[in-house]
Amino acid sequence: MLFSSAGRPSRIARWIATAAFLAALGSAGGSTGARADVASWIVIDAETGAVLEQKDARRQWYPASITKLMTAYLAFKAIRDGRATLDSAVAISVNARAQPPSKMGFKPGTQMTLDSALKMLIVKSANDIAVAVAETIGGSEPAFIEMMNAEARRLGMSATRFVNPHGLPDNRQVSSARDLAVLGRTLWREFPQYRSYFGLSAIRVGKKTLRSANREFLARVRGANGMKTGYICNSGLNVVVSATRGGRTVMAVILGSASGVERAAKARKLIDDGFRKRSGRNIDALTGTAGGPPADGYCKRNTRPSAEELMATFAGPQLRPSSALSFAQGDLASGGVRRPIVMQTPTVEADGDDDVPTRDDGKTDWGKVMDEIIGPRQRGIEAVQVSLGMPKGKVGTAAAVAAIANAPLPRDKPVAANASLLPASGAAAEAVEAVQPLPGAIFRGKPLLIAPLPPPNPRP
């Protein structure tokens, strides 16, 4: 039915018209001012490594805070090799304290367990914690960076070069959707005992509750279980996500989204599409690089999609729940217990006057928009308590902690030579040096949009 009872075009008809209009803009070329699509993505079967879908997956891109997956990976390896435990002491150094936001902001000398540090690293995406973990595992930040690059080479991440453990702006630090999928898959397969870290939607440190930027994907997508988001202006919004259904896990990497809502909606769509496919070439055969990273200021050029554009692209009846009762997945807060929660069916009417749900004040109701394009909430957002200090009977080596806390700032961050990824000398090297973003430039351009949390659904 393409017309409502009042004689107006139905919602479906308006979606079709909007989608056709956007397609026409895209085919007309850059002079129209049409916004760019998500730059690059890949979808894989996490167990078999089959590539189920991809777009420019070998193009180099700035990984931003997805970098922290490698930092966590090396921490897990150190535990497996007996060089650390989850109770190992992590101390904030002068160098760690000096990192730009996002950060925890603890004073030099503050101690915590590696377990607590990993939760802050993954959920808060804290840059100071990333450096503290690097110094704990590698002995120094430069030594840890060498470990990161050695591991990237071992895993066959041929488009990747690391120069820091957190992903703050540095145009020398590059990866690709394909390489980040290799890293995500390796984490998933080698360390199943630590998967729950990447499924945390929030932590509580003292009286502060810190929510993951991946929380809407985790709460709304069926079977969602991880992994990590990232954002700097030069990269746009990135994410690695995974979901498990019927014993099968599908993983997606998305690079260059224009808003947090678009990123989550795209992730949901790619994951859903991935579960409908079974075969594809193995990711190990998709090697090399094909294209360089974007010019500086990517977030300024890639304009944020409107609610209308998001609805036209991602909304559909397949997201409506079949019943009012679902079950939350187990997490660290519940000890793996599945808890029933009541869900509310989206209240947007099929033939309403507006495509985009609005509040009483006429503004966009982003909670209902997310119901339509990502899916209704299937579980709550619960915070796991994270503590500072060392547990009773578990103390760090005093000399080691003092040495880390009082270590001077490093003068530079060495990068292992790689002629195919880094300019060796001359004008090319000078050009790269000239465009290095300054600390604190991470949020250049328009403010990052991650929709506010809607109020909890009322229980009957």
Steps between C-alpha positions, in 0.01 A plus 500: 500500500667820383241747628357548849129515573525880503622504143859589587795291378569220747817473697632227268440721199684787662794273582516386138493859378769607747724208407458574130586864560816409691602255228452768239721736697770237526498426126516865411855543631680697767376840385155432647635507854365148571656341810747217464420141592684313771852475360599139553372180656539125517283218639650162588411169658706510819563125505570419134644835394271515195451853367122539471496860370749782460548846355852641459612274784869531403500880497721649768314697763569656838391244763449752784415322828452163332877502554421401860403152379869438433590645841253260665622211285859543615382517863311173457808343339713609794255328736502183291881500490526540877647851487194657663173417673168680527618606848824651371555860609452774239630843606426840349823668392574864420493398135161329535354795691609739221283333230212701352137392557321270502667411831437404861718781632656315793805648672847351434563214738136382502487119491237257378488139390544408136141374510371845600726669246369283216140589585582871495698454180215332315190674639627853565763474224735680737825611335689538827410144594618375159843651565508362855420149372764539228764600753401212729510232229783637286715666766471829311265650245756487213576134575128420502453673163770274357307203639182626333666521160670163538165343583334673205764354267458155652123512447540613139354848557676628188336846489561579867757714680475605867671800659299516825295260716175700504417639154528873566554703181822418318493468122771233510268260685300309239315174456214367286161338550651169392789523746276602789274204422806274521581649841142472625471141382831409665382645831172310472662165426814511716347648815140381545539539877529878457214561255281646772724807527389613155133453585500742792261789437598705807732509801475682832814654645431651840178697457543547125326281244682484166311361201648334194459676165396155372213471750212539255630221277550278804153573639299486178653243263409136553797297621735800517814432701766764414744654413650859477425844356735779392483862389732778388407770252733364232337155515138567582328244721636145488393177665570128523186307598403138542185300567430132563180324393437129492860423588638706212688830541507773236739795531498834317742792475365841395724799431402859429143537628369852549309454828468255785145413398601433138789285619275282717230473233754403233651246736159347568422474129834345408476248785144403401602463136807300604291235674316441171826402328731207555788500256762731354872522437712468813619820661859373488482524119391865513843656548686818416377857476273673249480873555622745759332661800278808463625856494498689830166624623296200385232562765436848359438369148298193594187674621287344768187326363164641599237292676308488171801359314563242772138388497498472120819293502465272800140480629288199429232272646754223561618682811165486679502250790284190467414497870517726802736269691868451426803399700810698583831335424726406788775746590755563771245677718260207512744212502360374172139473622235564236244744631156563347430861409187658363530681168268756354398477136588819306209741505555652156185449295532356152295774335580797722550850368876500561772257391716596797369445856480826694454596863225725633724803444536414130865390522621166367445213740833326453405214730213405267715560193747246638213260567424521127850484350704296752226313683312522830693454822552131573696547820574774746820699536654388827822632651771270638684633805870569441733573792830679540783372715620145545301219663603388847810287482570608140749784474716627220877501527568833672816573301332420168193709579715797609713473188195507274329781687807723500628423150553813289298566187652324197659734250359323198316186403712286266335323212647191342607582145263392226563662166164396355306676774718789615675766289874450538631851453481823305185685401271206575624473857471876549140491372405235754670694780314816404155343537553333839195591711572674827395335828141586575408525130311170520157667490562753224194571291139454609438349843469124511137386501413203713132514580409544868368205692120485482316444828446134594187337370230491768397163635133412480 
